Amino acid sequence: MEKKLKQKNSNLVKVVLFGPESTGKTTLSGQLARYYSTVWTPEFAREYLQDKWNNERKICEQKDIIPIAEGQIKLENDLSLKADKVLICDTDLLETKVYSEEYYGGFVDPILDEAAIENSYDIYFLTYIDTPWEADDLRDKPGERLEMFTAFENTLKKYNRPYILLKGDKETRLKKAIEIIDGLLSKKENLYSFSTTLNKPSL
């Protein structure tokens, strides 16, 4: 795998907010980071593509996909060093892969394809399209929300990713996400305690 697209190893619980644009991923990322007193990884593509639009009045092109992927994983790796127990990721390379497939006739750079499949996370929160559409310079498929959602869910199923579907208002989604993350943290702590006990030297 291309080194620039590889995750650094960590003992964190890694959570991905996954789904189409304008489905509340960024809002929930911030809420979860505040709740767990940790950091969250923003979507690198937002800043990258907004700068491109501001400077060139151009939207995302196929040549932008790898720089976006590299920027995303660098953010994740850098912020994982600052996270406390949980790292909330507003997106991941699997999401970048979905966008590449949907916007460029099924094309995915083989380097991105490999990395997106190889990198791993503890849970994906798939955000449903029951949130209001909020238009901006970059969002461009308000009439294809269901089709995009289906593409995201099918990808999670295809690669057997653990995921939970989040629907409803902000409070409902946050409560469900916290319940799932608390369970993952408890499981990890129990495994650590069990491992420590097994490796403890006998007197």
Rosetta blueprint (number, residue, H / E / L):
1 M L
2 E L
3 K H
4 K H
5 L H
6 K L
7 Q L
8 K L
9 N L
10 S L
11 N L
12 L L
13 V E
14 K E
15 V E
16 V E
17 L E
18 F E
19 G L
20 P L
21 E L
22 S L
23 T L
24 G L
25 K H
26 T H
27 T H
28 L H
29 S H
30 G H
31 Q H
32 L H
33 A H
34 R H
35 Y H
36 Y L
37 S L
38 T L
39 V L
40 W E
41 T E
42 P L
43 E L
44 F H
45 A H
46 R H
47 E H
48 Y H
49 L H
50 Q H
51 D H
52 K H
53 W H
54 N H
55 N H
56 E H
57 R L
58 K L
59 I L
60 C L
61 E L
62 Q H
63 K H
64 D H
65 I H
66 I H
67 P H
68 I H
69 A H
70 E H
71 G H
72 Q H
73 I H
74 K H
75 L H
76 E H
77 N H
78 D H
79 L H
80 S H
81 L L
82 K L
83 A L
84 D L
85 K L
86 V E
87 L E
88 I E
89 C E
90 D L
91 T L
92 D L
93 L H
94 L H
95 E H
96 T H
97 K H
98 V H
99 Y H
100 S H
101 E H
102 E H
103 Y H
104 Y L
105 G L
106 G L
107 F L
108 V L
109 D L
110 P H
111 I H
112 L H
113 D H
114 E H
115 A H
116 A H
117 I H
118 E H
119 N L
120 S L
121 Y L
122 D L
123 I E
124 Y E
125 F E
126 L E
127 T E
128 Y L
129 I L
130 D L
131 T L
132 P L
133 W L
134 E L
135 A L
136 D L
137 D L
138 L L
139 R L
140 D L
141 K L
142 P H
143 G H
144 E H
145 R H
146 L H
147 E H
148 M H
149 F H
150 T H
151 A H
152 F H
153 E H
154 N H
155 T H
156 L H
157 K H
158 K H
159 Y L
160 N L
161 R L
162 P L
163 Y E
164 I E
165 L E
166 L E
167 K L
168 G L
169 D L
170 K H
171 E H
172 T H
173 R H
174 L H
175 K H
176 K H
177 A H
178 I H
179 E H
180 I H
181 I H
182 D H
183 G H
184 L H
185 L H
186 S H
187 K H
188 K H
189 E H
190 N H
191 L H
192 Y H
193 S H
194 F H
195 S H
196 T H
197 T H
198 L H
199 N H
200 K L
201 P L
202 S L
203 L L
